[in-house]
Amino acid sequence: MKKENCPLCGDNDTTLFHDSVWNAAERRVMNCNGCESYFLSPRLNEMEQREFDKNYNAYIEKRAILVSKHSEEEFDDLVDESVETRYVDLMKWFEPRLSVLEVGAEKGGFLDRISPIVGEIASVDTCPEYVEILEAKGYSAYREIWDVPQKKKFDRICMFSLLEHILNPQPF
């Protein structure tokens, strides 16, 4: 496997972190020793990434088969536990009336958890099914970060397990 430079800082001091990725035997998780970030290798090109994003819900369904040792309820409990862990770790940063944007919001689990204590909530997710779910919950929902009005400002912007999917993380 060809070694890739870190897409965030450009450093070539990278090491293998994990030798597989859900449902993609040819991809690996790499760690940048320079900036301590993680990224997927080999990287997808723009067309491949758009296709992945468009079919994200199908990807999640295939991934569910891989974790089928858990019942659907157990898997939902694991997701809920992850959301709760994020909430507990970050709750000191969320105050009443703050505006929040979550990029990669999926079905809105984290937003649901913080919605009772914050003000305006907006979300971005490239999966069309998730945008529909987010809109049905009453959140402003966008398909791409570039769709968020340029003049819009947020007090907090959240991303979880997202940067490894971003083609060009620096401008993002």
Secondary structure, DSSP 8 states (H G I E B T S, - for coil): ------TTT----EEEEES-BTTBTT-EEEEETTT--EEEES---HHHHHHHHHTHHHHHHHHHHHTTTS-HHHHHHHHHHHHHHHHHHHGGG--TT--EEEET-TT-HHHHHHTTT-S-EEEE-S-HHHHHHHHHTT-EEESSGGGS-TT---SEEEESS-GGG-SSTTT-
